[in-house]
Amino acid sequence: MRPDLNIVLVYANRSPDSAIFYEGLLQLTAAFPGRFTIEWLFSISPNLERARLSKWLLGILLRQHALVLLPETLFYLCGPFDFMRMATIQLTEEGVSRQQIRKRKTKIGQVV
Protein backbone atom coordinates (compact mmCIF):
# COMPACT_ATOMS: atom_id res chain seq x y z
CA MET A 1 0.00 0.00 0.00
CA ARG A 2 1.24 3.48 -0.85
CA PRO A 3 -0.87 5.97 1.13
CA ASP A 4 1.17 8.80 -0.36
CA LEU A 5 -0.06 8.13 -3.92
CA ASN A 6 -3.10 9.76 -5.48
CA ILE A 7 -4.79 8.41 -8.60
CA VAL A 8 -7.02 10.28 -11.01
CA LEU A 9 -8.82 8.19 -13.61
CA VAL A 10 -10.23 10.02 -16.62
CA TYR A 11 -12.86 7.59 -17.89
CA ALA A 12 -14.49 8.32 -21.25
CA ASN A 13 -17.40 6.24 -22.49
CA ARG A 14 -20.85 6.60 -24.02
CA SER A 15 -22.89 6.38 -20.81
CA PRO A 16 -22.76 5.02 -17.26
CA ASP A 17 -24.66 1.95 -18.49
CA SER A 18 -21.92 1.14 -21.02
CA ALA A 19 -19.00 1.90 -18.67
CA ILE A 20 -17.08 -1.25 -17.77
CA PHE A 21 -16.68 -1.74 -14.00
CA TYR A 22 -18.82 1.34 -13.29
CA GLU A 23 -20.14 0.14 -9.92
CA GLY A 24 -16.77 -1.24 -8.84
CA LEU A 25 -15.05 2.03 -9.68
CA LEU A 26 -17.64 3.94 -7.65
CA GLN A 27 -16.91 1.64 -4.72
CA LEU A 28 -13.17 2.40 -5.03
CA THR A 29 -13.83 6.15 -4.91
CA ALA A 30 -15.87 5.60 -1.75
CA ALA A 31 -13.21 3.36 -0.21
CA PHE A 32 -10.36 5.79 -0.97
CA PRO A 33 -11.78 9.31 -0.77
CA GLY A 34 -9.28 11.95 -1.74
CA ARG A 35 -6.85 9.31 -3.06
CA PHE A 36 -8.83 7.82 -5.95
CA THR A 37 -10.79 10.27 -8.08
CA ILE A 38 -12.68 9.64 -11.30
CA GLU A 39 -13.47 12.22 -13.94
CA TRP A 40 -16.38 10.68 -15.84
CA LEU A 41 -16.80 11.80 -19.44
CA PHE A 42 -19.92 10.45 -21.12
CA SER A 43 -20.65 11.25 -24.77
CA ILE A 44 -24.40 11.38 -24.06
CA SER A 45 -23.84 14.29 -21.66
CA PRO A 46 -25.72 17.48 -22.55
CA ASN A 47 -22.65 19.41 -21.32
CA LEU A 48 -20.57 19.14 -24.49
CA GLU A 49 -17.46 20.45 -22.71
CA ARG A 50 -17.50 17.27 -20.58
CA ALA A 51 -18.84 14.81 -23.17
CA ARG A 52 -15.53 13.79 -24.76
CA LEU A 53 -11.88 14.11 -23.90
CA SER A 54 -10.18 16.79 -25.95
CA LYS A 55 -6.76 18.42 -25.81
CA TRP A 56 -8.42 21.45 -24.22
CA LEU A 57 -10.18 19.42 -21.51
CA LEU A 58 -7.13 17.26 -20.83
CA GLY A 59 -5.10 20.41 -20.18
CA ILE A 60 -7.73 21.64 -17.74
CA LEU A 61 -7.91 18.29 -15.94
CA LEU A 62 -4.14 18.11 -15.73
CA ARG A 63 -3.92 21.49 -14.02
CA GLN A 64 -6.94 20.77 -11.81
CA HIS A 65 -5.60 17.48 -10.45
CA ALA A 66 -1.83 18.04 -10.43
CA LEU A 67 -0.79 17.54 -6.81
CA VAL A 68 2.91 17.05 -7.50
CA LEU A 69 5.34 18.32 -10.10
CA LEU A 70 4.88 16.83 -13.57
CA PRO A 71 8.25 15.00 -13.53
CA GLU A 72 6.95 13.01 -10.53
CA THR A 73 3.76 11.90 -12.28
CA LEU A 74 3.04 8.83 -14.41
CA PHE A 75 0.29 8.70 -17.03
CA TYR A 76 -1.35 5.47 -18.17
CA LEU A 77 -3.32 5.58 -21.42
CA CYS A 78 -5.69 2.99 -22.79
CA GLY A 79 -8.03 3.19 -25.73
CA PRO A 80 -8.19 3.57 -29.47
CA PHE A 81 -5.08 4.78 -31.30
CA ASP A 82 -6.41 8.27 -32.13
CA PHE A 83 -7.55 8.79 -28.53
CA MET A 84 -4.14 7.89 -27.14
CA ARG A 85 -2.34 9.95 -29.80
CA MET A 86 -4.36 13.04 -28.87
CA ALA A 87 -3.65 12.50 -25.16
CA THR A 88 0.05 11.91 -25.80
CA ILE A 89 0.33 15.07 -27.89
CA GLN A 90 -1.37 17.18 -25.23
CA LEU A 91 0.63 15.69 -22.38
CA THR A 92 3.92 16.37 -24.18
CA GLU A 93 2.78 19.92 -24.96
CA GLU A 94 2.15 20.32 -21.22
CA GLY A 95 5.76 19.27 -20.50
CA VAL A 96 5.30 15.57 -19.76
CA SER A 97 8.16 13.42 -21.07
CA ARG A 98 7.41 10.34 -23.17
CA GLN A 99 9.07 8.20 -20.46
CA GLN A 100 6.24 9.18 -18.09
CA ILE A 101 3.54 7.93 -20.48
CA ARG A 102 2.55 4.26 -20.50
CA LYS A 103 0.17 2.95 -23.18
CA ARG A 104 -2.08 -0.04 -23.62
CA LYS A 105 -3.40 -0.31 -27.17
CA THR A 106 -6.88 -1.65 -27.79
CA LYS A 107 -8.85 -2.83 -30.76
CA ILE A 108 -12.61 -2.93 -30.70
CA GLY A 109 -13.54 -5.55 -28.13
CA GLN A 110 -10.00 -6.57 -27.18
CA VAL A 111 -6.75 -5.39 -25.63
CA VAL A 112 -3.58 -5.97 -27.66
Summary of the structure (lengths in Angstrom):
residues: 112
radius of gyration: 14.2
end to end distance: 28.5
largest distance: 38.4
contacts: 252
relative contact order: 0.14
helix: 41%
strand: 25%
